């Protein structure tokens, strides 16, 4: 009876030891898996941020180009110096007749 108790106790201790050892091995594998997943995610974000893969579909690229052209056009219209335009104005002279007067204005 004493021998059976000793064998069962030693088997349970051995099982406990194997369980802890297996658990640490599993944890280590899990940590390495997490590291590889993190590396893969970083590589994916670097690929996403690179200029070759900035837009995944044509619609977004089109929208980006439109927005960019709108900005460029706004800047160009602000910088453009326009020539003065001829304008005409109707007025009454001293005799009461309607005449046309030309005046230049900046548009």
Backbone as XML, in Angstrom:
<?xml version="1.0"?>
<chain id="A" units="angstrom">
  <residue number="1" name="UNK">
    <atom name="N" x="0.833" y="-1.192" z="0.000"/>
    <atom name="CA" x="0.000" y="0.000" z="0.000"/>
    <atom name="C" x="0.872" y="1.248" z="0.000"/>
  </residue>
  <residue number="2" name="UNK">
    <atom name="N" x="1.910" y="1.199" z="0.808"/>
    <atom name="CA" x="2.822" y="2.320" z="0.898"/>
    <atom name="C" x="3.518" y="2.535" z="-0.442"/>
  </residue>
  <residue number="3" name="UNK">
    <atom name="N" x="3.836" y="1.456" z="-1.127"/>
    <atom name="CA" x="4.503" y="1.513" z="-2.417"/>
    <atom name="C" x="3.572" y="2.116" z="-3.487"/>
  </residue>
  <residue number="4" name="UNK">
    <atom name="N" x="2.294" y="1.779" z="-3.477"/>
    <atom name="CA" x="1.299" y="2.296" z="-4.411"/>
    <atom name="C" x="1.132" y="3.809" z="-4.231"/>
  </residue>
  <residue number="5" name="UNK">
    <atom name="N" x="1.099" y="4.258" z="-2.982"/>
    <atom name="CA" x="0.990" y="5.685" z="-2.682"/>
    <atom name="C" x="2.203" y="6.440" z="-3.229"/>
  </residue>
  <residue number="6" name="UNK">
    <atom name="N" x="3.385" y="5.867" z="-3.052"/>
    <atom name="CA" x="4.613" y="6.500" z="-3.530"/>
    <atom name="C" x="4.635" y="6.588" z="-5.062"/>
  </residue>
  <residue number="7" name="UNK">
    <atom name="N" x="4.188" y="5.541" z="-5.744"/>
    <atom name="CA" x="4.164" y="5.527" z="-7.209"/>
    <atom name="C" x="3.156" y="6.543" z="-7.728"/>
  </residue>
  <residue number="8" name="UNK">
    <atom name="N" x="1.964" y="6.588" z="-7.121"/>
    <atom name="CA" x="0.939" y="7.532" z="-7.587"/>
    <atom name="C" x="1.381" y="8.977" z="-7.320"/>
  </residue>
  <residue number="9" name="UNK">
    <atom name="N" x="2.030" y="9.196" z="-6.163"/>
    <atom name="CA" x="2.514" y="10.534" z="-5.833"/>
    <atom name="C" x="3.606" y="10.961" z="-6.815"/>
  </residue>
  <residue number="10" name="UNK">
    <atom name="N" x="4.519" y="10.034" z="-7.135"/>
    <atom name="CA" x="5.601" y="10.374" z="-8.065"/>
    <atom name="C" x="5.048" y="10.609" z="-9.477"/>
  </residue>
  <residue number="11" name="UNK">
    <atom name="N" x="4.033" y="9.841" z="-9.868"/>
    <atom name="CA" x="3.411" y="10.044" z="-11.181"/>
    <atom name="C" x="2.690" y="11.392" z="-11.254"/>
  </residue>
  <residue number="12" name="UNK">
    <atom name="N" x="2.020" y="11.769" z="-10.162"/>
    <atom name="CA" x="1.319" y="13.060" z="-10.161"/>
    <atom name="C" x="2.328" y="14.216" z="-10.197"/>
  </residue>
  <residue number="13" name="UNK">
    <atom name="N" x="3.438" y="14.067" z="-9.454"/>
    <atom name="CA" x="4.479" y="15.106" z="-9.494"/>
    <atom name="C" x="5.088" y="15.205" z="-10.887"/>
  </residue>
  <residue number="14" name="UNK">
    <atom name="N" x="5.322" y="14.054" z="-11.497"/>
    <atom name="CA" x="5.875" y="14.036" z="-12.842"/>
    <atom name="C" x="4.891" y="14.670" z="-13.844"/>
  </residue>
  <residue number="15" name="UNK">
    <atom name="N" x="3.612" y="14.375" z="-13.676"/>
    <atom name="CA" x="2.575" y="14.974" z="-14.536"/>
    <atom name="C" x="2.501" y="16.485" z="-14.356"/>
  </residue>
  <residue number="16" name="UNK">
    <atom name="N" x="2.612" y="16.923" z="-13.088"/>
    <atom name="CA" x="2.603" y="18.355" z="-12.800"/>
    <atom name="C" x="3.808" y="19.034" z="-13.457"/>
  </residue>
  <residue number="17" name="UNK">
    <atom name="N" x="4.964" y="18.370" z="-13.352"/>
    <atom name="CA" x="6.174" y="18.907" z="-13.965"/>
    <atom name="C" x="6.028" y="18.996" z="-15.484"/>
  </residue>
  <residue number="18" name="UNK">
    <atom name="N" x="5.496" y="17.914" z="-16.085"/>
    <atom name="CA" x="5.292" y="17.927" z="-17.536"/>
    <atom name="C" x="4.282" y="19.000" z="-17.951"/>
  </residue>
  <residue number="19" name="UNK">
    <atom name="N" x="3.248" y="19.183" z="-17.139"/>
    <atom name="CA" x="2.236" y="20.204" z="-17.442"/>
    <atom name="C" x="2.813" y="21.606" z="-17.417"/>
  </residue>
  <residue number="20" name="UNK">
    <atom name="N" x="3.628" y="21.895" z="-16.403"/>
    <atom name="CA" x="4.235" y="23.230" z="-16.338"/>
    <atom name="C" x="5.225" y="23.432" z="-17.481"/>
  </residue>
  <residue number="21" name="UNK">
    <atom name="N" x="5.991" y="22.366" z="-17.761"/>
    <atom name="CA" x="6.944" y="22.456" z="-18.860"/>
    <atom name="C" x="6.218" y="22.667" z="-20.185"/>
  </residue>
  <residue number="22" name="UNK">
    <atom name="N" x="5.153" y="21.915" z="-20.402"/>
    <atom name="CA" x="4.374" y="22.032" z="-21.626"/>
    <atom name="C" x="3.704" y="23.412" z="-21.708"/>
  </residue>
  <residue number="23" name="UNK">
    <atom name="N" x="3.242" y="23.906" z="-20.560"/>
    <atom name="CA" x="2.615" y="25.233" z="-20.524"/>
    <atom name="C" x="3.590" y="26.329" z="-20.892"/>
  </residue>
  <residue number="24" name="UNK">
    <atom name="N" x="4.815" y="26.253" z="-20.373"/>
    <atom name="CA" x="5.808" y="27.273" z="-20.725"/>
    <atom name="C" x="6.179" y="27.184" z="-22.199"/>
  </residue>
  <residue number="25" name="UNK">
    <atom name="N" x="6.262" y="25.939" z="-22.695"/>
    <atom name="CA" x="6.562" y="25.776" z="-24.121"/>
    <atom name="C" x="5.439" y="26.374" z="-24.956"/>
  </residue>
  <residue number="26" name="UNK">
    <atom name="N" x="4.194" y="26.125" z="-24.552"/>
    <atom name="CA" x="3.060" y="26.687" z="-25.289"/>
    <atom name="C" x="3.063" y="28.208" z="-25.225"/>
  </residue>
  <residue number="27" name="UNK">
    <atom name="N" x="3.371" y="28.739" z="-24.034"/>
    <atom name="CA" x="3.431" y="30.200" z="-23.890"/>
    <atom name="C" x="4.504" y="30.779" z="-24.798"/>
  </residue>
  <residue number="28" name="UNK">
    <atom name="N" x="5.647" y="30.111" z="-24.826"/>
    <atom name="CA" x="6.739" y="30.592" z="-25.658"/>
    <atom name="C" x="6.333" y="30.572" z="-27.132"/>
  </residue>
  <residue number="29" name="UNK">
    <atom name="N" x="5.652" y="29.491" z="-27.546"/>
    <atom name="CA" x="5.189" y="29.414" z="-28.931"/>
    <atom name="C" x="4.170" y="30.502" z="-29.219"/>
  </residue>
  <residue number="30" name="UNK">
    <atom name="N" x="3.308" y="30.746" z="-28.244"/>
    <atom name="CA" x="2.288" y="31.783" z="-28.420"/>
    <atom name="C" x="2.941" y="33.158" z="-28.544"/>
  </residue>
  <residue number="31" name="UNK">
    <atom name="N" x="3.966" y="33.393" z="-27.740"/>
    <atom name="CA" x="4.669" y="34.677" z="-27.808"/>
    <atom name="C" x="5.342" y="34.841" z="-29.168"/>
  </residue>
  <residue number="32" name="UNK">
    <atom name="N" x="5.970" y="33.763" z="-29.647"/>
    <atom name="CA" x="6.609" y="33.866" z="-30.968"/>
    <atom name="C" x="5.561" y="34.051" z="-32.057"/>
  </residue>
  <residue number="33" name="UNK">
    <atom name="N" x="4.403" y="33.391" z="-31.917"/>
    <atom name="CA" x="3.331" y="33.597" z="-32.889"/>
    <atom name="C" x="2.869" y="35.044" z="-32.885"/>
  </residue>
  <residue number="34" name="UNK">
    <atom name="N" x="2.721" y="35.608" z="-31.683"/>
    <atom name="CA" x="2.313" y="37.008" z="-31.587"/>
    <atom name="C" x="3.351" y="37.927" z="-32.219"/>
  </residue>
  <residue number="35" name="UNK">
    <atom name="N" x="4.628" y="37.589" z="-32.020"/>
    <atom name="CA" x="5.685" y="38.396" z="-32.641"/>
    <atom name="C" x="5.597" y="38.342" z="-34.162"/>
  </residue>
  <residue number="36" name="UNK">
    <atom name="N" x="5.395" y="37.143" z="-34.685"/>
    <atom name="CA" x="5.312" y="37.026" z="-36.149"/>
    <atom name="C" x="4.065" y="37.730" z="-36.676"/>
  </residue>
  <residue number="37" name="UNK">
    <atom name="N" x="2.964" y="37.643" z="-35.921"/>
    <atom name="CA" x="1.748" y="38.346" z="-36.338"/>
    <atom name="C" x="2.002" y="39.847" z="-36.343"/>
  </residue>
  <residue number="38" name="UNK">
    <atom name="N" x="2.675" y="40.351" z="-35.306"/>
    <atom name="CA" x="2.972" y="41.781" z="-35.234"/>
    <atom name="C" x="3.864" y="42.204" z="-36.399"/>
  </residue>
  <residue number="39" name="UNK">
    <atom name="N" x="4.860" y="41.366" z="-36.708"/>
    <atom name="CA" x="5.742" y="41.678" z="-37.842"/>
    <atom name="C" x="4.953" y="41.719" z="-39.152"/>
  </residue>
  <residue number="40" name="UNK">
    <atom name="N" x="4.052" y="40.757" z="-39.302"/>
    <atom name="CA" x="3.242" y="40.727" z="-40.522"/>
    <atom name="C" x="2.358" y="41.965" z="-40.605"/>
  </residue>
  <residue number="41" name="UNK">
    <atom name="N" x="1.786" y="42.379" z="-39.471"/>
    <atom name="CA" x="0.955" y="43.589" z="-39.461"/>
    <atom name="C" x="1.774" y="44.820" z="-39.812"/>
  </residue>
  <residue number="42" name="UNK">
    <atom name="N" x="2.979" y="44.926" z="-39.241"/>
    <atom name="CA" x="3.838" y="46.077" z="-39.545"/>
    <atom name="C" x="4.188" y="46.103" z="-41.028"/>
  </residue>
  <residue number="43" name="UNK">
    <atom name="N" x="4.498" y="44.930" z="-41.575"/>
    <atom name="CA" x="4.830" y="44.871" z="-42.998"/>
    <atom name="C" x="3.627" y="45.288" z="-43.834"/>
  </residue>
  <residue number="44" name="UNK">
    <atom name="N" x="2.427" y="44.880" z="-43.398"/>
    <atom name="CA" x="1.220" y="45.236" z="-44.132"/>
    <atom name="C" x="0.971" y="46.739" z="-44.092"/>
  </residue>
  <residue number="45" name="UNK">
    <atom name="N" x="1.168" y="47.363" z="-42.910"/>
    <atom name="CA" x="0.964" y="48.814" z="-42.817"/>
    <atom name="C" x="2.029" y="49.563" z="-43.601"/>
  </residue>
  <residue number="46" name="UNK">
    <atom name="N" x="3.264" y="49.061" z="-43.594"/>
    <atom name="CA" x="4.303" y="49.702" z="-44.397"/>
    <atom name="C" x="3.966" y="49.611" z="-45.879"/>
  </residue>
  <residue number="47" name="UNK">
    <atom name="N" x="3.419" y="48.472" z="-46.278"/>
    <atom name="CA" x="3.019" y="48.304" z="-47.667"/>
    <atom name="C" x="1.860" y="49.232" z="-47.995"/>
  </residue>
  <residue number="48" name="UNK">
    <atom name="N" x="0.937" y="49.380" z="-47.037"/>
    <atom name="CA" x="-0.221" y="50.236" z="-47.246"/>
    <atom name="C" x="0.190" y="51.703" z="-47.333"/>
  </residue>
  <residue number="49" name="UNK">
    <atom name="N" x="1.205" y="52.099" z="-46.568"/>
    <atom name="CA" x="1.635" y="53.490" z="-46.566"/>
    <atom name="C" x="2.584" y="53.824" z="-47.703"/>
  </residue>
  <residue number="50" name="UNK">
    <atom name="N" x="3.052" y="52.812" z="-48.390"/>
    <atom name="CA" x="3.966" y="53.088" z="-49.493"/>
    <atom name="C" x="3.189" y="53.713" z="-50.651"/>
  </residue>
  <residue number="51" name="UNK">
    <atom name="N" x="3.846" y="54.526" z="-51.478"/>
    <atom name="CA" x="3.117" y="55.220" z="-52.534"/>
    <atom name="C" x="2.558" y="54.307" z="-53.613"/>
  </residue>
  <residue number="52" name="UNK">
    <atom name="N" x="3.127" y="53.115" z="-53.769"/>
    <atom name="CA" x="2.612" y="52.229" z="-54.806"/>
    <atom name="C" x="1.274" y="51.627" z="-54.414"/>
  </residue>
  <residue number="53" name="UNK">
    <atom name="N" x="1.036" y="51.442" z="-53.118"/>
    <atom name="CA" x="-0.208" y="50.819" z="-52.677"/>
    <atom name="C" x="-1.048" y="51.786" z="-51.855"/>
  </residue>
  <residue number="54" name="UNK">
    <atom name="N" x="-1.049" y="53.050" z="-52.222"/>
    <atom name="CA" x="-1.785" y="54.020" z="-51.416"/>
    <atom name="C" x="-3.288" y="53.794" z="-51.545"/>
  </residue>
  <residue number="55" name="UNK">
    <atom name="N" x="-3.757" y="53.505" z="-52.753"/>
    <atom name="CA" x="-5.187" y="53.317" z="-52.963"/>
    <atom name="C" x="-5.434" y="51.912" z="-53.477"/>
  </residue>
  <residue number="56" name="UNK">
    <atom name="N" x="-6.375" y="51.234" z="-52.845"/>
    <atom name="CA" x="-6.620" y="49.848" z="-53.227"/>
    <atom name="C" x="-7.611" y="49.770" z="-54.379"/>
  </residue>
  <residue number="57" name="UNK">
    <atom name="N" x="-8.451" y="50.798" z="-54.565"/>
    <atom name="CA" x="-9.373" y="50.733" z="-55.688"/>
    <atom name="C" x="-9.304" y="52.018" z="-56.506"/>
  </residue>
  <residue number="58" name="UNK">
    <atom name="N" x="-9.862" y="51.967" z="-57.686"/>
    <atom name="CA" x="-9.751" y="53.070" z="-58.631"/>
    <atom name="C" x="-10.551" y="54.272" z="-58.153"/>
  </residue>
  <residue number="59" name="UNK">
    <atom name="N" x="-11.689" y="54.030" z="-57.503"/>
    <atom name="CA" x="-12.556" y="55.130" z="-57.072"/>
    <atom name="C" x="-11.830" y="56.061" z="-56.110"/>
  </residue>
  <residue number="60" name="UNK">
    <atom name="N" x="-11.119" y="55.482" z="-55.141"/>
    <atom name="CA" x="-10.405" y="56.317" z="-54.167"/>
    <atom name="C" x="-9.284" y="57.105" z="-54.837"/>
  </residue>
  <residue number="61" name="UNK">
    <atom name="N" x="-8.606" y="56.488" z="-55.797"/>
    <atom name="CA" x="-7.545" y="57.188" z="-56.514"/>
    <atom name="C" x="-8.128" y="58.349" z="-57.312"/>
  </residue>
  <residue number="62" name="UNK">
    <atom name="N" x="-9.300" y="58.107" z="-57.913"/>
    <atom name="CA" x="-9.965" y="59.167" z="-58.673"/>
    <atom name="C" x="-10.349" y="60.326" z="-57.770"/>
  </residue>
  <residue number="63" name="UNK">
    <atom name="N" x="-10.912" y="60.002" z="-56.606"/>
    <atom name="CA" x="-11.316" y="61.043" z="-55.661"/>
    <atom name="C" x="-10.101" y="61.844" z="-55.203"/>
  </residue>
  <residue number="64" name="UNK">
    <atom name="N" x="-9.005" y="61.155" z="-54.955"/>
    <atom name="CA" x="-7.790" y="61.838" z="-54.522"/>
    <atom name="C" x="-7.294" y="62.789" z="-55.608"/>
  </residue>
  <residue number="65" name="UNK">
    <atom name="N" x="-7.297" y="62.311" z="-56.858"/>
    <atom name="CA" x="-6.852" y="63.167" z="-57.959"/>
    <atom name="C" x="-7.752" y="64.379" z="-58.121"/>
  </residue>
  <residue number="66" name="UNK">
    <atom name="N" x="-9.070" y="64.172" z="-57.977"/>
    <atom name="CA" x="-10.005" y="65.296" z="-58.084"/>
    <atom name="C" x="-9.754" y="66.330" z="-57.006"/>
  </residue>
  <residue number="67" name="UNK">
    <atom name="N" x="-9.587" y="65.843" z="-55.765"/>
    <atom name="CA" x="-9.329" y="66.772" z="-54.658"/>
    <atom name="C" x="-8.031" y="67.542" z="-54.883"/>
  </residue>
  <residue number="68" name="UNK">
    <atom name="N" x="-7.028" y="66.822" z="-55.360"/>
    <atom name="CA" x="-5.738" y="67.458" z="-55.620"/>
    <atom name="C" x="-5.864" y="68.516" z="-56.712"/>
  </residue>
  <residue number="69" name="UNK">
    <atom name="N" x="-6.572" y="68.201" z="-57.792"/>
    <atom name="CA" x="-6.750" y="69.167" z="-58.874"/>
    <atom name="C" x="-7.569" y="70.366" z="-58.412"/>
  </residue>
  <residue number="70" name="UNK">
    <atom name="N" x="-8.560" y="70.147" z="-57.547"/>
    <atom name="CA" x="-9.330" y="71.271" z="-57.005"/>
    <atom name="C" x="-8.431" y="72.206" z="-56.217"/>
  </residue>
  <residue number="71" name="UNK">
    <atom name="N" x="-7.572" y="71.625" z="-55.391"/>
    <atom name="CA" x="-6.651" y="72.461" z="-54.605"/>
    <atom name="C" x="-5.717" y="73.248" z="-55.522"/>
  </residue>
  <residue number="72" name="UNK">
    <atom name="N" x="-5.180" y="72.577" z="-56.534"/>
    <atom name="CA" x="-4.262" y="73.242" z="-57.461"/>
    <atom name="C" x="-4.978" y="74.370" z="-58.195"/>
  </residue>
  <residue number="73" name="UNK">
    <atom name="N" x="-6.208" y="74.118" z="-58.622"/>
    <atom name="CA" x="-6.964" y="75.153" z="-59.331"/>
    <atom name="C" x="-7.263" y="76.339" z="-58.429"/>
  </residue>
  <residue number="74" name="UNK">
    <atom name="N" x="-7.601" y="76.072" z="-57.164"/>
    <atom name="CA" x="-7.859" y="77.177" z="-56.235"/>
    <atom name="C" x="-6.609" y="78.031" z="-56.053"/>
  </residue>
  <residue number="75" name="UNK">
    <atom name="N" x="-5.478" y="77.380" z="-55.898"/>
    <atom name="CA" x="-4.222" y="78.126" z="-55.728"/>
    <atom name="C" x="-3.918" y="78.927" z="-56.992"/>
  </residue>
  <residue number="76" name="UNK">
    <atom name="N" x="-4.136" y="78.321" z="-58.160"/>
    <atom name="CA" x="-3.861" y="79.020" z="-59.419"/>
    <atom name="C" x="-4.761" y="80.232" z="-59.594"/>
  </residue>
  <residue number="77" name="UNK">
    <atom name="N" x="-6.036" y="80.107" z="-59.224"/>
    <atom name="CA" x="-6.935" y="81.258" z="-59.383"/>
    <atom name="C" x="-6.572" y="82.363" z="-58.413"/>
  </residue>
  <residue number="78" name="UNK">
    <atom name="N" x="-6.059" y="82.023" z="-57.245"/>
    <atom name="CA" x="-5.641" y="83.058" z="-56.307"/>
    <atom name="C" x="-4.387" y="83.770" z="-56.803"/>
  </residue>
  <residue number="79" name="UNK">
    <atom name="N" x="-3.512" y="83.032" z="-57.473"/>
    <atom name="CA" x="-2.253" y="83.616" z="-57.924"/>
    <atom name="C" x="-2.370" y="84.340" z="-59.265"/>
  </residue>
  <residue number="80" name="UNK">
    <atom name="N" x="-3.408" y="84.027" z="-60.015"/>
    <atom name="CA" x="-3.531" y="84.595" z="-61.357"/>
    <atom name="C" x="-3.847" y="86.092" z="-61.292"/>
  </residue>
  <residue number="81" name="UNK">
    <atom name="N" x="-3.155" y="86.862" z="-62.087"/>
    <atom name="CA" x="-3.433" y="88.297" z="-62.196"/>
    <atom name="C" x="-4.224" y="88.496" z="-63.476"/>
  </residue>
  <residue number="82" name="UNK">
    <atom name="N" x="-5.436" y="88.969" z="-63.338"/>
    <atom name="CA" x="-6.304" y="89.100" z="-64.500"/>
    <atom name="C" x="-6.170" y="90.478" z="-65.124"/>
  </residue>
  <residue number="83" name="UNK">
    <atom name="N" x="-6.353" y="90.499" z="-66.410"/>
    <atom name="CA" x="-6.309" y="91.771" z="-67.134"/>
    <atom name="C" x="-7.590" y="92.554" z="-66.854"/>
  </residue>
  <residue number="84" name="UNK">
    <atom name="N" x="-7.515" y="93.871" z="-66.841"/>
    <atom name="CA" x="-8.732" y="94.655" z="-66.618"/>
    <atom name="C" x="-9.730" y="94.474" z="-67.758"/>
  </residue>
  <residue number="85" name="UNK">
    <atom name="N" x="-11.003" y="94.461" z="-67.413"/>
    <atom name="CA" x="-12.071" y="94.221" z="-68.368"/>
    <atom name="C" x="-12.768" y="95.533" z="-68.721"/>
  </residue>
  <residue number="86" name="UNK">
    <atom name="N" x="-13.216" y="95.615" z="-69.943"/>
    <atom name="CA" x="-13.987" y="96.800" z="-70.344"/>
    <atom name="C" x="-15.425" y="96.622" z="-69.880"/>
  </residue>
  <residue number="87" name="UNK">
    <atom name="N" x="-15.941" y="97.623" z="-69.209"/>
    <atom name="CA" x="-17.345" y="97.597" z="-68.821"/>
    <atom name="C" x="-18.010" y="98.863" z="-69.331"/>
  </residue>
  <residue number="88" name="UNK">
    <atom name="N" x="-19.276" y="98.744" z="-69.578"/>
    <atom name="CA" x="-20.016" y="99.886" z="-70.094"/>
    <atom name="C" x="-21.131" y="100.242" z="-69.122"/>
  </residue>
  <residue number="89" name="UNK">
    <atom name="N" x="-21.395" y="101.527" z="-69.048"/>
    <atom name="CA" x="-22.419" y="102.000" z="-68.129"/>
    <atom name="C" x="-23.290" y="103.016" z="-68.867"/>
  </residue>
  <residue number="90" name="UNK">
    <atom name="N" x="-24.584" y="102.869" z="-68.677"/>
    <atom name="CA" x="-25.510" y="103.840" z="-69.267"/>
    <atom name="C" x="-25.669" y="104.998" z="-68.301"/>
  </residue>
  <residue number="91" name="UNK">
    <atom name="N" x="-25.724" y="106.240" z="-68.861"/>
    <atom name="CA" x="-25.919" y="107.402" z="-67.996"/>
    <atom name="C" x="-26.663" y="108.487" z="-68.781"/>
  </residue>
  <residue number="92" name="UNK">
    <atom name="N" x="-27.226" y="109.423" z="-68.055"/>
    <atom name="CA" x="-27.922" y="110.562" z="-68.671"/>
    <atom name="C" x="-26.974" y="111.737" z="-68.692"/>
  </residue>
  <residue number="93" name="UNK">
    <atom name="N" x="-26.820" y="112.353" z="-69.840"/>
    <atom name="CA" x="-25.946" y="113.526" z="-69.922"/>
    <atom name="C" x="-26.733" y="114.797" z="-69.557"/>
  </residue>
  <residue number="94" name="UNK">
    <atom name="N" x="-26.128" y="115.956" z="-69.756"/>
    <atom name="CA" x="-26.751" y="117.230" z="-69.358"/>
    <atom name="C" x="-28.003" y="117.548" z="-70.172"/>
  </residue>
  <residue number="95" name="UNK">
    <atom name="N" x="-28.061" y="117.068" z="-71.393"/>
    <atom name="CA" x="-29.230" y="117.323" z="-72.231"/>
    <atom name="C" x="-30.352" y="116.319" z="-71.965"/>
  </residue>
  <residue number="96" name="UNK">
    <atom name="N" x="-30.104" y="115.315" z="-71.120"/>
    <atom name="CA" x="-31.126" y="114.319" z="-70.797"/>
    <atom name="C" x="-31.109" y="113.109" z="-71.714"/>
  </residue>
  <residue number="97" name="UNK">
    <atom name="N" x="-30.107" y="113.014" z="-72.542"/>
    <atom name="CA" x="-30.025" y="111.859" z="-73.430"/>
    <atom name="C" x="-29.247" y="110.728" z="-72.748"/>
  </residue>
  <residue number="98" name="UNK">
    <atom name="N" x="-29.550" y="109.538" z="-73.161"/>
    <atom name="CA" x="-28.875" y="108.361" z="-72.593"/>
    <atom name="C" x="-27.592" y="108.128" z="-73.377"/>
  </residue>
  <residue number="99" name="UNK">
    <atom name="N" x="-26.505" y="108.039" z="-72.687"/>
    <atom name="CA" x="-25.198" y="107.807" z="-73.313"/>
    <atom name="C" x="-24.557" y="106.552" z="-72.703"/>
  </residue>
  <residue number="100" name="UNK">
    <atom name="N" x="-23.510" y="106.088" z="-73.359"/>
    <atom name="CA" x="-22.762" y="104.920" z="-72.883"/>
    <atom name="C" x="-21.387" y="105.389" z="-72.455"/>
  </residue>
  <residue number="101" name="UNK">
    <atom name="N" x="-21.020" y="105.019" z="-71.248"/>
    <atom name="CA" x="-19.697" y="105.360" z="-70.724"/>
    <atom name="C" x="-18.943" y="104.051" z="-70.493"/>
  </residue>
  <residue number="102" name="UNK">
    <atom name="N" x="-17.684" y="104.030" z="-70.904"/>
    <atom name="CA" x="-16.889" y="102.820" z="-70.658"/>
    <atom name="C" x="-16.025" y="103.038" z="-69.429"/>
  </residue>
  <residue number="103" name="UNK">
    <atom name="N" x="-15.922" y="101.994" z="-68.629"/>
    <atom name="CA" x="-15.034" y="102.074" z="-67.465"/>
    <atom name="C" x="-14.335" y="100.733" z="-67.295"/>
  </residue>
  <residue number="104" name="UNK">
    <atom name="N" x="-13.097" y="100.791" z="-66.896"/>
    <atom name="CA" x="-12.340" y="99.549" z="-66.704"/>
    <atom name="C" x="-12.458" y="99.127" z="-65.249"/>
  </residue>
  <residue number="105" name="UNK">
    <atom name="N" x="-12.501" y="97.835" z="-65.048"/>
    <atom name="CA" x="-12.571" y="97.316" z="-63.674"/>
    <atom name="C" x="-11.776" y="96.034" z="-63.592"/>
  </residue>
  <residue number="106" name="UNK">
    <atom name="N" x="-11.290" y="95.761" z="-62.415"/>
    <atom name="CA" x="-10.521" y="94.538" z="-62.172"/>
    <atom name="C" x="-11.502" y="93.435" z="-61.793"/>
  </residue>
  <residue number="107" name="UNK">
    <atom name="N" x="-11.488" y="92.308" z="-62.518"/>
    <atom name="CA" x="-12.407" y="91.212" z="-62.211"/>
    <atom name="C" x="-11.664" y="90.062" z="-61.601"/>
  </residue>
</chain>
